[in-house]
Amino acid sequence: MRHSFLMVGQSNMAGRGFLKDVPPICNERIKMLRNGRWQIMTEPINYDRPFSGVGLAASFAAAWCKKNKNEEIGLIPCADGGTSLDDWAVEGVLFDHAVFQAKIAQRTSMLDGILWHQGENECSPERSSRYHEKFLLIVEAFRRELSVPDIPLIMGGLGDYLCSGMFGEYFQEYPLVNKELENFSNTQENCYFVTASALQANPDGIHMNAVSQRIFGLRYFEAFDKLQNILEPLKGENSAVNIDCERPLSKTERITLLENKFVKGDLSLEAYQAQLAKINSQM
C-alpha cells in the first residue's frame, strides 16, 4: 500500500534550500508524482521554479519510512512560490490543480495527509486578521473535494529570521500569522501546527536553508505521527541532515543517483559506464 501526502502552499513548502548543503535522500520507497506517474523521489521535488531546491517533504518522507518499514510513501508536489491565500482560493487555478493531482494520486494510493506552509504573503495586520476565515474555506474544500473529511493537515509557522533579512521590512508582522496558524490548529479538528523556531534562512532571509528544511520535515512528521502541535524544537533533531545516510543503498537507488549525476553533466559517459558496470557487478 502506498500512502500519499499533498504538498501545498508557497515557496518554503516547495523548497529553496541549496542542494549542495545536505546529503541527498534517495529511497526507492519514497515516490513523487510526475505526469500522473510515481517516480523515485529526487530533489527538487516541487519544481515550481528553476531555482527550486530542498524542501521539508524529503525528510518528512524519510522519517515516515523509518516508522513504516514495508510500505511506500508518495509525495504530491503542488506548492507555488510567492502565492497568497487569495491565490489558493477555492475554484482558483492553484486549488483546482492540487485537487486534480491529488485525485490522480488517489487512484493508486491512500491520501493520508496534507502538508501546508504559507503565510509570508499575509504579513500585515489586515491580511493576517483574515487568515482563519480564508484558510478554513480552503481546508474544508480540500477535504470535501477529495472525500477525506478527517484527513490530518500539518501546517508550519514562519521563521523568526524573516525580520532580519534583506526584505525584513515587509515581514515585521510575521508573529501575527504564526498566532493565526496556531489558533487555527487549536480550533479546527485534525489540524496541527509546527513551530519554525530556531530555523535558519538562506542568504536572502526569506527561504529556509537546506539543513533547516531537513529539521522542519522531522517536526512535520512528529506532528503527523503524534497528531499534536509541535511547539518546541525536537530533541536530537540536528541529526536530521543525515536521516537517510546510515542505510545501505539498493541497486535501484545507486543507479538513480548515478543517472542524476550523468544527466546533469557531472560525469563523463566513460565514467558513467564504468560506475554502472561496477554497480551491476556487485549486485
Residue pairs with C-beta under 8 A, 6 or more apart in sequence:
1 71
1 72
1 109
1 110
2 31
2 38
2 71
2 72
2 73
2 74
2 108
2 109
2 110
3 64
3 68
3 71
3 72
3 73
3 74
3 109
3 110
3 112
4 33
4 73
4 74
4 75
4 76
4 102
4 105
4 106
4 109
4 110
4 111
4 112
5 57
5 60
5 61
5 73
5 74
5 75
5 76
5 111
5 112
5 113
5 114
5 115
6 76
6 78
6 98
6 101
6 102
6 105
6 111
6 113
6 114
6 115
6 142
7 13
7 14
7 45
7 46
7 55
7 57
7 75
7 76
7 77
7 78
7 79
7 115
8 78
8 79
8 88
8 94
8 98
8 114
8 115
8 116
8 118
8 142
9 79
9 83
9 115
9 116
9 117
9 118
10 79
10 80
10 81
10 82
10 83
10 117
10 118
10 119
10 120
10 121
11 48
11 49
11 79
11 81
11 82
11 120
11 206
11 207
12 55
12 56
12 117
12 120
12 156
12 159
12 207
12 208
12 213
13 46
13 55
13 56
13 57
13 79
13 115
13 116
13 117
13 118
14 44
14 46
14 48
14 49
14 52
14 55
14 77
14 79
14 80
14 81
15 43
15 44
15 45
15 46
15 52
15 53
15 54
15 55
15 56
15 57
15 213
16 51
16 52
16 53
16 54
16 55
16 81
16 202
16 206
16 207
16 208
17 53
17 54
17 55
17 202
17 207
17 208
17 209
17 210
17 211
17 212
17 213
18 53
18 54
18 202
18 209
18 210
19 43
19 44
19 53
19 54
19 210
21 54
21 209
21 210
21 211
22 54
22 210
22 211
22 214
22 241
23 241
23 242
23 244
23 245
24 42
24 43
24 257
25 41
25 43
25 58
25 59
25 61
25 62
25 243
25 244
26 40
26 41
26 42
26 244
26 249
26 253
26 256
26 257
27 40
27 41
27 61
27 62
27 65
27 244
27 247
27 253
28 40
28 250
28 252
28 253
28 256
29 65
29 71
29 72
29 73
30 40
30 41
30 58
30 61
30 62
30 65
30 72
30 73
30 75
31 38
31 39
31 40
31 41
31 72
31 73
31 74
31 75
32 38
32 39
32 40
32 41
32 42
32 45
32 74
32 75
32 76
32 77
33 39
33 74
33 75
33 76
33 77
33 101
33 104
33 105
36 104
38 74
38 108
38 109
40 252
40 253
40 256
41 58
41 61
41 75
42 256
42 260
43 53
43 54
43 55
43 58
44 52
44 53
44 54
44 55
45 55
45 57
45 58
45 75
45 77
46 52
46 55
46 57
46 77
46 78
46 79
47 77
48 77
48 79
48 80
48 81
49 81
53 210
54 210
54 213
54 214
55 79
55 213
55 217
56 115
56 117
56 156
56 208
56 213
56 214
56 216
56 217
56 220
57 75
57 77
57 115
57 217
58 214
58 217
59 213
59 214
59 215
59 216
59 217
59 218
59 221
59 240
59 243
60 115
60 217
60 218
60 220
60 221
60 224
61 73
61 75
61 217
62 217
62 243
62 244
63 217
63 218
63 221
63 222
63 225
63 243
64 73
64 221
64 224
65 73
66 243
67 221
67 225
74 105
74 109
76 98
76 101
76 102
76 105
78 94
78 97
78 98
78 101
78 102
79 117
80 87
80 94
82 121
83 94
83 118
83 121
84 118
84 121
84 122
84 127
85 118
85 121
85 122
85 127
85 130
85 131
85 134
85 135
85 138
86 92
86 134
87 94
88 94
88 95
88 118
88 138
89 95
89 134
89 137
89 138
90 137
90 138
90 141
95 138
95 141
95 142
98 142
99 142
99 145
99 146
102 111
102 142
102 146
103 146
105 111
106 146
111 146
111 148
111 151
112 151
112 152
113 151
113 152
113 153
113 154
113 224
114 139
114 142
114 151
114 152
114 153
114 154
115 154
115 220
116 153
116 154
116 155
116 156
117 155
117 156
119 131
119 157
119 158
119 174
119 177
119 178
119 181
120 158
120 162
120 171
120 174
120 206
121 127
122 128
122 131
122 177
122 180
123 158
123 162
123 170
123 171
123 172
123 173
123 174
123 176
123 177
124 173
125 173
125 176
128 173
128 176
128 177
128 179
128 180
129 176
129 180
131 177
131 180
131 181
131 184
132 180
132 183
132 184
132 187
135 184
136 184
136 188
139 153
139 188
139 191
142 148
142 151
142 153
143 149
143 150
143 151
150 189
150 190
151 190
152 190
152 191
152 192
152 224
152 227
153 190
153 191
153 192
154 192
154 194
154 220
154 223
154 224
155 181
155 184
155 185
155 191
155 192
155 193
155 194
156 181
156 193
156 194
156 195
156 196
156 216
156 219
156 220
157 177
157 178
157 181
157 182
157 193
157 194
157 195
157 196
157 197
158 171
158 174
158 177
158 178
158 196
159 174
159 196
159 199
159 200
159 201
159 208
159 212
160 196
160 197
160 198
160 199
161 199
161 200
161 201
161 205
162 168
162 171
162 174
162 201
162 205
162 206
163 171
163 172
163 174
164 205
165 171
165 201
165 204
165 205
165 206
166 204
166 205
167 204
167 205
167 206
168 205
171 206
178 196
181 193
182 193
182 229
182 231
184 191
184 193
185 191
185 192
185 193
185 229
186 193
186 229
190 227
192 223
192 224
192 227
192 228
192 229
192 230
193 223
193 229
193 230
193 231
194 216
194 219
194 220
194 222
194 223
194 229
194 230
195 219
195 230
195 231
195 232
195 233
196 208
196 216
197 232
197 233
198 233
199 208
199 212
199 215
199 216
200 208
200 209
200 211
200 212
201 207
201 208
201 209
201 212
202 208
202 209
208 216
211 240
211 241
214 240
214 241
214 243
215 233
215 234
215 237
215 238
215 240
215 241
217 240
218 234
218 237
218 240
218 243
219 230
219 233
219 234
219 237
222 230
222 234
223 229
223 230
249 257
251 279
251 280
251 283
254 279
255 276
255 279
258 267
258 272
258 275
258 276
258 279
261 267
261 272
262 269
262 272
267 275
